[in-house]
Amino acid sequence: MEKLNYKTLESVGYDGYLLKDAPERVLQFGEGNFLRAFVDYFIDVMNERCGFNGKVVLTQPIAPGLAPMINEQEGLYTLFLRGRENGETINRKRVISCVSRCLNPYEDFAALMDCAKNPDLRFIVSNTTEAGIVFDPACKADDAPPSSFPGKLTAFLYARWKEGLPGFIILSCELIDHNGAELLKCVKQYIEAWGLDPEFAAWVEEENLFCSTLVDRIVTGYPRNEAEQICKELGYQDNIIDTGEVFGFWVIEGPQSIKDEFPFEKAGLPIIVVDDHTPYKQRKVRILNGAHTTMVLAAYLAGQNIVRDCMADDVIRGFMNHTIYNEIMPTLDLPKKELEDFAAAVIDRFNNPFIDHALLAISLNSTSKWKARVMPSLTEYVKREGKLPRCIVLSLAAYIAFYHNAKEKGDGCLIGKRGEDSYSVKDDAWVLDFYYEHRNDGAKEIVSAVVNNEKMWDGVLSGIKGLEEAVLKEYEKIESVGAYQAMKEALEA
């Protein structure tokens, strides 16, 4: 088969939207699956629906990357968005044509810096992983390129300033709190460390918008097991096929004027600009991530292995729904309709027939996950309702049971038993050491040791009246009648 490019699409009679020539208006640090299925998809739709007329030039944030494959295909790739939407199974295909090329600054740093001279360039997007936004004092001003992403960005902005051109709207998509603000902080550290002009420092802050953003889409990437068959059906060889779920949501923190230049609203895309993205982050963490964390360990102990299968079980699905609608949503301050719509989308997402999301994969580092995703709902519920939330309490008991049941040491993990099956408990070393040291504790002792563990919960759980007794009651129920029956009784209460 011919490799995907514009000529190949013409030969196979592709009749979808394509934009062959347009100015490069976006510089993107990161060429991986996520940005190509999220940001680049949105830009492609804006090109089609409202004449954004912009190409995206990608650059690899690290030396190994996809530049050769992207350039061989003239920036083209096939994106499949698959899942459930409003209860229906969806499988949408789109050839993305907004990417112009991909640069490797480790081979040609000058090519990246030349982009600073482009007067059409207006947006900078990044997703360089959580470890990407860091200040590395080893980066020097004359490095070509600086090793860190903020170092590269500082050098790029400096080149732009020297050209006398306008600044940028910078959209940081890394999964850290206040990503835009943290990126600006790093850039300012480089300006100081490198002794750059005070006028440049003022230009960075006054002429550029560093926007914190919240991104939400599960991207499953290259479909290795299906790729050969997909290419046969497409009629061309695409080595960078991308896949993701249908759901997508992007919250940009910044002035409403962004909408005038980035016309997502006219394109009907699920993107919003707000003064403060924090309530939406809380919604995502507490409802989407919190639902996962409250359900998965109890569901695994109840005999399930895949999230989608849990949604087919009335008790487990009911347990999750009760947790979301009755115990998590009352702790959030966004409009009720927005919370309900998001919760309905979460249920569709968990039902995705194209993703086999293993419960054990989600169980990784459950201690910190429970603390970040569930504990805030617990404390806020107690504060607002004056009582303990039954399902969240049970989820804490299931967490303890899942970990305490693992009494053997493995390679960087503990080994537990569920009937005839063995499972691995993976967490920080100190957490595993704690549970191993307490492996012979009885129910009362282990529950007390966990609830009162200062390091695990910063002393928060030990201060909640009646929690230890309530968790012990649910823990003993899990031990005596099993997790499934415990969830069923929690719903009947």
Buried (B, 14 or more C-beta within 10 A) or exposed (E): EEBBBBEBBEEEEBEEBBBEEBBBBBBBBBBBBBBBBBBBBBBBBBBBBBEBBBBBBBBBBBEEBBBEBBBBBBBBBBBBBBBBBEEEBBEEBBBBBBBBBBBBBBEBBEBBBEBBEBEEBBBBBBBBBEEBBBBBEEBEBEBEBBBBBBBBBBBBBBBBBEEEBEBBBBBBBBEBEBBBBBBBBBBBBBBEBBEBEEEBBEBBEEBBBBBBBBBBBBBBBBBEEBBEEBBEEBBBBBBBBBBBBBBBBBBBBBEEEBBEEBBBBEBEBBBBBBEEBBBBBBBBBBBBBBBBBBBBBBBBBBBBBBBBBBBEBEBBBBBBBBBBBBBBBBBBEEEEEEBEEBBEBBBBBBBBEBBEBEBBEBBEEBBEBBBBBBBBBBBBBBEEEEEBBBBBBBBBBBBBBBBBBBBEEBEEBBBBEBEEEEBBBBBEEEBBEBBBEBBEBEBEEBBBBBBBBEEBBEEBBBEBEEBBEBBBBBBBBBBEEBBBBBBBBBBEE
